[in-house]
Amino acid sequence: MLLQGKVAIITGAASERGIGRATANTFARHGARVVILDLDESAARDAAAALGEGHLGLAANVADEAQVKAAVAKVIEQYGRIDVLINNAGITQPIKTLDIRPGDYDKVLDVSLRGTLLMSQAVIPIMRTQAAGSIVCMSSVSAQRGGGIFGGPHYSAAKAGVLGLGKAMAREFGADNIRVNSITPGLIHTDITGGLMQDERRHAIIESIPLGRLGAAQDVANAALFLASDLSSYLTGITLDVNGGMLIH
């Protein structure tokens, strides 16, 4: 088991068919004690309970500094350490540049970008004390190709910001043996994307992917497992594409 004895926080992981939940399941199978952070406390607790004994579900808005600090304090009280942080929480809006209102911008940037910063700020001092830690930031192919299929330009901007933030933190904290890497999923079949695609559109998208299929949440979870574990002990500041080849260039 690749994460035996490690404590891993995963944000936005309560949704049953999302990337965060698949990552939580995978980490638990590999021996980690998993902490699921989500806006919905009951959903977070239910998701943690579904993993088995020894896991924790907490409510926190990752864009709220006080809530983030309180949640991390509870994790330390429960387990005494934090080895892995998966910055997975994020939201998207399928709107165009001229339709983006200030409230839309704040909502998307706060969760994806501010949330990644606040969560990282909360756990890095603990990882520094341990002289070890792995942070994985969830970006998107949208950040690399200038827009996705569903996300608006502000979503692309937020996810591009995540890439830059991850690289900067990797450079700053490498000497503390804290690794920071990012994943850029392509089109992953989840509850959100599945409900937005008609059959014709789905087939057209699949034809543009060299591997000939949409991604599964488990594909991203496997990549997160690699970056969280010692298998990637000499990797920091990288961007790991999980997109079936759709961004070959």
N, C-alpha and C positions, 0 to 999 in steps of 0.2 A: 504494500500500500504506500502510495507516494506522499501522503500527507499525514502519516501516523503521528498523533500527538500534537498536531498544529491547530491553532485557533484561527479561523477565517471568518471575516465579516464580508457579507455580500449585500449590497444595497439594492433595493427595488427587486427583491427576489420572491415576493409572495404570489405573484401571478402564476397560475398552475402550469401554463404552457409557454412561459417566457424563458429567455436566456438565463436570467438570474436563478430561476427555480431549477433549470437543468444543471446549472453550475453547482448549486447547493446539493442536489442529489449526487452528483459526481464526486464532489469533495467529501461528502459523508461516506460514500462507498470506499474512499481511499483513506479513511481513518481520521479525517479532520473533525473537530468540534465546530459546528457551523453556527454563526450568528446571522439571522435574517433581519435586515432593517427594512421597514416599509412604512408608508404613511398609515396604513390600516393595521392597528395593533392586533386585532383578533385574527386577521388573515396571516400576519407574520407569525403569531403563536401557533396557529394551525399548521402552517407550512413547516415550522421547526419541529412540531410534534410528529408530523408525517415522516420526518427523517429518522425517527427513533429516539432513544433516550440520549441525554447529554447535549442537546442542541438548544438554542435560545432564539426566541422571536421577540423583537423590540420595535416600538413605534418611534419613528424619527423622520422629520423633514430634513433632508440632506442640505437644503438651502438655508437652514436656520442654525446658526452657530451654537446657540444655547442647547438646542435639542441634540445636535451632533455630539457636543461635549458630554451631555448627560448620558447618552446612549453608550459612548465609549467608556465612560466611568463604570457603567453597569457591567460591561464586558470584562473590564479589569477586576471588578469586585467578584465576578463569577469565576473567571478562569485565570486571572493573574498575568496574562500575556496576550499579545496579538501578533500573529505571524504573517497573516495574509489579509490584504484588503482588495476587494473587487469593486471598483467604482462602476457599478452597472446601472444605477438609477438614471432615467432619462425620459423625456417626452418629446413628441414631434408634432408638427402641424403642417398639413399639406396646403400651404398658401403661398402666393407669389410675392415678389419683392414689394410691389406697390400696395399690397394689401396688409402688410405687416404693421400692426399697431404697437405702440409702446408696451402695452400689457402683454401682447403676444411675445415680443422680444424678451421681456423680463422673465416670463414664465419658462420659456425654453432655455435661455441662457442660465437662469438661476439653478435649475435642476442639474443640467448636464455639466456646466462649467464651474459655477460657484460651488455646487455640491461636491464635485471632484476635489476642488481645492480644500474646502472645509473638512471633508472626511480625511484627506491626506494630512492636513495640518494636525488633526486630532490624534492620529495614530503614529506619526513619524517620531515624536519624542519617545514613545514607548519602544518602537523598533530600534531607535538609537541606543537606548539603555540595554536592549538585548543584543545589540551589534548584529542584527539580522532582521530581514523582513522583505516581503515582496508585495508590491502594489501593482495592480493591473487596472488600466484605464480603458473603459469601453468607448471607442470612437465609432466611426462608420466609414464605409466606402464613400459616402456622401461628402466627407471632408476632403477626399482625394480627387474626386471627379467633378467637383463643382455642382453638387446637387444629386439627390437620389431620386427614387421613383415616388416616394410619398412625402419626404421631408422638405420643408421650405428652405429658403436661403439662410434664415436665421438658425435653422437646425444644422445646416452645413457649417455655418460660422462657429456654432457652439462646439461641434465635434472636431473641427479643425483646431479650435482653442484647446481642446482636451489633448490633442497630439502635441502641441507646443508645450503645454504645461507638463505633460508627462516627460518629455525630453529634458526640460529644464530641471525638473526634480531629480531625474536620473543623474544628471551631471552634478547637481549639488550634493546629493546624499550617497553617491557611490562609495566614498571613503568610509561611510558608516555601515557598509555592507547592506544597504537598502537598495533593492533593485526596483526600478519603475519601468514598466513596459506597457504598450498599448495594443489593443486588438481592433481591427477594422472589419467588422462583418459586412458581407454583401447583403443580398436579399435573403433574409431568413424567414422561414415559414413559422409564424406565431399567430396568436389570436388576432393581433392588430393587422398584420399584412394579409392574413388569409381572408379577412372580411372585406378587403379593399380591392381584390382582384377578381375580375370575371375570367372565364375560361380562355377567351381569345387573348386577352392581355397576358394572362399567365403563360400561355404557350409562346407568345412572342418574346417574353422575357427569358424563358428557358432556352430558346433558340440562340440567345446571345451569350449564354454561359457555356464555356468550353466543356465543363463536366456534365452538362445536360440536365441539371436539376436545381431546384431551389435548395438553399441551405436549411439544415435542421438546427434547432437550438442546441442539440447535443454536439454538433460540429464546433460551435463556439465554446461550449463547456469544456470540450477536450483541449482546445487551445489554451483556455484559462488554467486548466489543470497543469499543463506543461509549463506555463509561465510562473505559476505559483509554487511549483515543486523544484527540487534540487536538480532536476534534469536540465533546467535552464540557468544554472548557477553562474554562468559566465555571460549572461545576456542582460543588458540593461539599456534603456533608451531606444528599444527597437519598436517597429510597427509590424505586427503580424497580420497579414491579410488572410481573411477566411471568407472567400467569395467565389470559389469554384472556378477561378481564372477570369472573371469578368473584367478585371482591371489589368490584364496583361498589356504591357506597353514597352 
